[in-house]
Amino acid sequence: MGELSRLVELVLDIAKSALEGQGTFLPGSIAVDAAGKYAIGVAPHGGVDGWTLLTTAFRQRAAAEDLRAVALYRDVRVRERGASEDVDAIHVVVELASGQAVQVFQIYRKNDAGEIVYDRQEIEQAPSVIFR
């Protein structure tokens, strides 16, 4: 399993744990340094502002340090292809210093008992925003 896949699984596990425990979560990150050491962080606030803060901070950090990879995640509402209503999703973006990047939308919903149920994942290649 490659580093992209490992990071996607790890951030999805972190986000799912927060979601199941709190019902939502703040945008978060994992940075991987050149030695392979992971540093996990969370934005001080949610929404677009928290996401923008993390993206900007990691863009600057990647330019100044020797990072190997960055993974970002957030709780969003998206409209699936062909759908007429928005749905809840965990949005994950993972980038490697090589420029390879993917984004994942893990669709979820709450069932009648209030439990989180995960539907399908949508995975696609993404342009690099951190390691440009």
Steps between C-alpha positions, in 0.01 A plus 500: 500500500643837402539806715198671340273209594643472853443869565147491358414208731661666801325836463168330429542300824576821694208689345256211549600466865439872559176493304365201692604648834399863447266509200739726306868601504736787424723486192813303574833399354785255500845612389767244417859619525795369300574235766142370483391648836131591518373821663124523551327837536158665510396847383394741776164556329278327247360566158675659207713720729650198676563321169662810347718547807629142477557516125690830522708385798602176329579674172741726691638213706558281193701782341715543812539140624560157358148355523426169331119515507202691636145376561211737573144411595174679577127449549302631199171492314524406132268432214561160342499471123143485377350571843265784582594540869821545696632218720749485787854386424849480640726675249864383494785639292836321506805635322851365460806721447530336155183688401275194503168584666156349557178617655240277659141566596371248754123542491317440828157541654328449832247218515171510692682392818741795466796279410747598229476279190774524237407474135737481207825688453572713198873512425661709229835642401542862610734784411774566753433810709761457777803381300470717189 
